[in-house]
């Protein structure tokens, strides 16, 4: 997939640019579409497992606070890492995502303070008992 530049999308902020692409705070978005957003536009998509943590809207601070914690033990994970791990753990995972899309609630959209000013999106993973497999 050819990477596109998010700067070429209409809008002054990452939130406006993603809205132009059809992704808004509060939306329920298929996890596969969020992965495409990452792959195509370089948006760092972060899935949280804890609602109270994601709603505080402090992704950059959360990342710093959990830098010493192994990736798979954090209360959040990047979308590509999650999909890769789930696919390796369960060979039927990709097909199940087709049959029963996993919807992620978009909680926040922002920009990291790194040199590249990386755009990011935070989303809330549904609880396991809410997923209809």
C-alpha positions, 0 to 999 in steps of 0.5 A: 500500500502506497503511503499518502501524506496526511498533510495533503488532506484538507484541514488544519488539525489532525482532527479536521483531517481525519474528519475529512477522511470520515473518522471523528471522535465518538465514531465506532470504526472497524479495527481494519480501517484503523490499521489502513489509516495507520498504514496509508497516512502514518497515523499512530493508532493506539488501542486502550483496554481501560476506559478511564485511562483513555478518557483522560486524553494523555496518550503522550504521558501514558506512553512515557509512564509505561516506557519501561513496561513490555509492550504486551503488558501495557494498558494500550497497544498500537493497532498493528502490533495488536493485529499481528499478535492476534493473528499469530495467536489465532489463525482464524482471527483475520476471518473472524474480523471479516465475519464479525468486525471489531469496532473501536470507539474513537476517543481522541485525535491529536499530535505528538510533540515529537519532531515529526509532530506525528498524528495519533488516534486513541480508541477504546477496545470493547470488553471481551464480553461485548465482542460478538464472535 
